[in-house]
Each structure stands twice: as C-alpha cells, then as structure tokens.
Amino acid sequence: MKLKVTSLALLGIMFVTPVFAAIQTVNLSVPGMFCASCPFIVQAAIGDVEGVQSVDTDLESRTAVVTYDDELTTIADIMFATAIVGYEAFLIEDGAGS
C-alpha cells in the first residue's frame, strides 16, 4: 500500500511541476532599415508578437536584438512579423559578423 501511495505521489508531482520555458535572445539582421522611422516600425512589429519580452533595434548596424519566451513564440514567428511590415530579417548566427 505504501509503495502504491508513493508511486501516485510521484506521478502527481510530474504533472504538477511546471516546465519552465527558456528565455532566449536572438540577433537579427534587418538590412532594409534605411530611414529614421524604420527601426520603430520593426520594433513595433516584433513587439506585438506574443512572448516577445524586449526588442532593441539599431539603424546604424541594421539589426534587432530580441528577447523572447520560447514557449510562446519562435524565431520564425518573429521574422514573419518583420516580413509582414515589409522588412525581411535574417538570423545572425553566434560568432558571425553583422
């Protein structure tokens, strides 16, 4: 009987324990940003994606640094949001130049 109760308790813990999503940061190249308003348009589009926590765009380097919850969104969703407003984005791999 004790073994049965312990097994049920362990099973219950498995379903009650939350799985923590990982917060990710990704660097995107957005080469189509040329004017002063472009970074704001890109930032607003990415910021509207559910799960995005922060967006930092830079006109000079034509990049966007995005922090997001990978349980709620994906890099593809973020890049699609920029494409919808007319700015194609590309993933900058770690160690690659901008």
Phi and psi restraints in degrees (value plus and minus 20) as a CYANA .aco file:
   2 LYS   PHI     -82.8   -42.8
   2 LYS   PSI     -60.0   -20.0
   3 LEU   PHI     -82.9   -42.9
   3 LEU   PSI     -59.0   -19.0
   4 LYS   PHI     -85.6   -45.6
   4 LYS   PSI     -62.7   -22.7
   5 VAL   PHI     -86.1   -46.1
   5 VAL   PSI     -62.0   -22.0
   6 THR   PHI     -83.6   -43.6
   6 THR   PSI     -62.0   -22.0
   7 SER   PHI     -83.3   -43.3
   7 SER   PSI     -61.9   -21.9
   8 LEU   PHI     -86.1   -46.1
   8 LEU   PSI     -57.4   -17.4
   9 ALA   PHI     -84.8   -44.8
   9 ALA   PSI     -63.0   -23.0
  10 LEU   PHI     -83.7   -43.7
  10 LEU   PSI     -61.0   -21.0
  11 LEU   PHI     -82.2   -42.2
  11 LEU   PSI     -62.5   -22.5
  12 GLY   PHI     -82.9   -42.9
  12 GLY   PSI     -59.9   -19.9
  13 ILE   PHI     -84.3   -44.3
  13 ILE   PSI     -57.7   -17.7
  14 MET   PHI     -80.2   -40.2
  14 MET   PSI     -55.9   -15.9
  15 PHE   PHI    -108.8   -68.8
  15 PHE   PSI     -40.1    -0.1
  16 VAL   PHI    -109.3   -69.3
  16 VAL   PSI     -53.5   -13.5
  17 THR   PHI     -85.4   -45.4
  17 THR   PSI     102.2   142.2
  18 PRO   PHI     -92.7   -52.7
  18 PRO   PSI     127.9   167.9
  19 VAL   PHI    -114.0   -74.0
  19 VAL   PSI     100.5   140.5
  20 PHE   PHI    -103.8   -63.8
  20 PHE   PSI     109.8   149.8
  21 ALA   PHI     -96.1   -56.1
  21 ALA   PSI     132.1   172.1
  22 ALA   PHI    -113.3   -73.3
  22 ALA   PSI     116.5   156.5
  23 ILE   PHI    -106.2   -66.2
  23 ILE   PSI     105.4   145.4
  24 GLN   PHI    -134.2   -94.2
  24 GLN   PSI     132.8   172.8
  25 THR   PHI    -145.3  -105.3
  25 THR   PSI     112.6   152.6
  26 VAL   PHI    -149.8  -109.8
  26 VAL   PSI     124.6   164.6
  27 ASN   PHI    -126.6   -86.6
  27 ASN   PSI     108.0   148.0
  28 LEU   PHI    -138.5   -98.5
  28 LEU   PSI     120.6   160.6
  29 SER   PHI    -112.2   -72.2
  29 SER   PSI     109.4   149.4
  30 VAL   PHI    -147.1  -107.1
  30 VAL   PSI      59.4    99.4
  31 PRO   PHI     -84.7   -44.7
  31 PRO   PSI     -37.1     2.9
  32 GLY   PHI    -101.1   -61.1
  32 GLY   PSI     -20.8    19.2
  33 MET   PHI    -100.8   -60.8
  33 MET   PSI      90.0   130.0
  34 PHE   PHI    -140.9  -100.9
  34 PHE   PSI     -52.0   -12.0
  35 CYS   PHI    -125.4   -85.4
  35 CYS   PSI     152.0   192.0
  36 ALA   PHI     -84.1   -44.1
  36 ALA   PSI     -46.6    -6.6
  37 SER   PHI    -106.9   -66.9
  37 SER   PSI     -37.6     2.4
  38 CYS   PHI     -74.8   -34.8
  38 CYS   PSI     -69.0   -29.0
  39 PRO   PHI     -80.2   -40.2
  39 PRO   PSI     -53.2   -13.2
  40 PHE   PHI     -90.2   -50.2
  40 PHE   PSI     -56.8   -16.8
  41 ILE   PHI     -86.2   -46.2
  41 ILE   PSI     -66.5   -26.5
  42 VAL   PHI     -83.4   -43.4
  42 VAL   PSI     -64.5   -24.5
  43 GLN   PHI     -81.3   -41.3
  43 GLN   PSI     -62.5   -22.5
  44 ALA   PHI     -85.7   -45.7
  44 ALA   PSI     -62.2   -22.2
  45 ALA   PHI     -83.2   -43.2
  45 ALA   PSI     -66.9   -26.9
  46 ILE   PHI     -88.1   -48.1
  46 ILE   PSI     -59.6   -19.6
  47 GLY   PHI     -82.4   -42.4
  47 GLY   PSI     -43.8    -3.8
  48 ASP   PHI    -100.3   -60.3
  48 ASP   PSI     -29.2    10.8
  49 VAL   PHI     -95.9   -55.9
  49 VAL   PSI     107.4   147.4
  50 GLU   PHI     -79.7   -39.7
  50 GLU   PSI     111.3   151.3
  51 GLY   PHI      80.2   120.2
  51 GLY   PSI     -35.1     4.9
  52 VAL   PHI     -96.0   -56.0
  52 VAL   PSI     107.4   147.4
  53 GLN   PHI    -117.4   -77.4
  53 GLN   PSI     -55.8   -15.8
  54 SER   PHI    -176.0  -136.0
  54 SER   PSI     133.4   173.4
  55 VAL   PHI    -159.0  -119.0
  55 VAL   PSI     110.2   150.2
  56 ASP   PHI    -146.3  -106.3
  56 ASP   PSI      90.8   130.8
  57 THR   PHI    -121.9   -81.9
  57 THR   PSI     131.7   171.7
  58 ASP   PHI    -157.4  -117.4
  58 ASP   PSI      97.4   137.4
  59 LEU   PHI     -87.0   -47.0
  59 LEU   PSI     -62.4   -22.4
  60 GLU   PHI     -80.5   -40.5
  60 GLU   PSI     -65.3   -25.3
  61 SER   PHI    -112.0   -72.0
  61 SER   PSI     -27.4    12.6
  62 ARG   PHI      34.5    74.5
  62 ARG   PSI      32.3    72.3
  63 THR   PHI    -152.3  -112.3
  63 THR   PSI     144.1   184.1
  64 ALA   PHI    -157.1  -117.1
  64 ALA   PSI     111.4   151.4
  65 VAL   PHI    -127.5   -87.5
  65 VAL   PSI     100.6   140.6
  66 VAL   PHI    -140.9  -100.9
  66 VAL   PSI     110.1   150.1
  67 THR   PHI    -130.0   -90.0
  67 THR   PSI     108.5   148.5
  68 TYR   PHI    -167.1  -127.1
  68 TYR   PSI     142.2   182.2
  69 ASP   PHI    -112.2   -72.2
  69 ASP   PSI      94.1   134.1
  70 ASP   PHI     -93.7   -53.7
  70 ASP   PSI     -23.0    17.0
  71 GLU   PHI    -104.5   -64.5
  71 GLU   PSI     -41.6    -1.6
  72 LEU   PHI    -124.2   -84.2
  72 LEU   PSI     -43.1    -3.1
  73 THR   PHI    -171.6  -131.6
  73 THR   PSI     153.2   193.2
  74 THR   PHI    -149.0  -109.0
  74 THR   PSI     147.2   187.2
  75 ILE   PHI     -81.7   -41.7
  75 ILE   PSI     -57.9   -17.9
  76 ALA   PHI     -81.5   -41.5
  76 ALA   PSI     -60.4   -20.4
  77 ASP   PHI     -82.9   -42.9
  77 ASP   PSI     -61.4   -21.4
  78 ILE   PHI     -85.8   -45.8
  78 ILE   PSI     -65.0   -25.0
  79 MET   PHI     -87.1   -47.1
  79 MET   PSI     -53.1   -13.1
  80 PHE   PHI     -85.4   -45.4
  80 PHE   PSI     -57.4   -17.4
  81 ALA   PHI     -82.5   -42.5
  81 ALA   PSI     -58.1   -18.1
  82 THR   PHI     -90.9   -50.9
  82 THR   PSI     -56.9   -16.9
  83 ALA   PHI     -84.1   -44.1
  83 ALA   PSI     -57.2   -17.2
  84 ILE   PHI     -80.1   -40.1
  84 ILE   PSI     -55.5   -15.5
  85 VAL   PHI    -114.6   -74.6
  85 VAL   PSI      -9.5    30.5
  86 GLY   PHI      76.8   116.8
  86 GLY   PSI      -6.1    33.9
  87 TYR   PHI    -144.1  -104.1
  87 TYR   PSI      89.3   129.3
  88 GLU   PHI     -93.0   -53.0
  88 GLU   PSI     116.6   156.6
  89 ALA   PHI    -140.0  -100.0
  89 ALA   PSI     128.3   168.3
  90 PHE   PHI    -148.8  -108.8
  90 PHE   PSI     120.9   160.9
  91 LEU   PHI     -91.5   -51.5
  91 LEU   PSI     109.4   149.4
  92 ILE   PHI    -113.9   -73.9
  92 ILE   PSI      94.0   134.0
  93 GLU   PHI     -90.4   -50.4
  93 GLU   PSI     129.3   169.3
  94 ASP   PHI     -77.3   -37.3
  94 ASP   PSI     114.7   154.7
  95 GLY   PHI      66.1   106.1
  95 GLY   PSI     -27.7    12.3
  96 ALA   PHI    -111.7   -71.7
  96 ALA   PSI     132.6   172.6
  97 GLY   PHI     -96.6   -56.6
  97 GLY   PSI     141.8   181.8
